[in-house]
Amino acid sequence: MAEDEALEKIKERMMKEMLSAPQASHWSQGGVVELDVSNFDEALNSTDKPVLVDFWAEWCAPCRLMKPVMEALAREYSGKAHLAKVNVDQNQMLARRYGVMSIPNFVVFSGGKPVGRLIGAVGKPSLEAAIKKFLLEGGD
C-alpha cells in the first residue's frame, strides 16, 4: 500500500514538472521547420530573427529543386535566421492570406510581418541576399 502511495506522489510531481516546463521553441537550429495553419502565427511571432518561408507543394518540380537550397541556407544561417516551409495544398488558407498564386513562393517575414518576396526557383544567391538584407535591417 505504501509503495502505491509513493508511486502516485512521484507521478503527481512529475506531471506538475512536465506541465510547468517552458514550451519548446518552434525553431530548430540548422533545419527547415514545417509550419501549418495551427502553428504559423505563433512561430512567426515567437522570434526577433528574420524568417524565410517557402510556400511549396509536393507535385511542384521547381519546389523540389529548391529544397536542398533551403536546407543549406538553414544550416548556414542557424542562429541568425529561421527557414520554414508551408505546404500550400495542406494550408490553402495561409497561401490565400499571403497572396501565393504561384510556387515556389518565398516570403521573408520580420517582426511577424511579410517584408519581402521572391517567386520561382530563384537559386541560392537570391535567397541569401534576401536573408542578409533583413539581417542587416532588423534581425539580430
Number of C-alpha atoms within 10 A of each C-alpha: 6 7 8 9 10 11 12 12 12 12 12 12 11 12 11 11 11 11 9 9 8 8 8 7 9 17 20 15 16 19 19 23 19 16 21 19 14 9 11 17 14 13 18 23 14 13 18 17 22 30 27 28 24 28 25 25 18 11 9 11 13 16 19 15 13 18 15 12 17 23 16 15 21 23 16 14 17 17 14 18 26 29 26 25 22 23 17 23 14 12 15 14 13 19 21 11 8 12 10 19 11 12 20 24 24 24 24 22 22 23 16 19 14 15 14 15 16 16 15 13 20 15 12 15 10 12 21 16 11 20 25 16 14 21 17 10 10 12 18 12
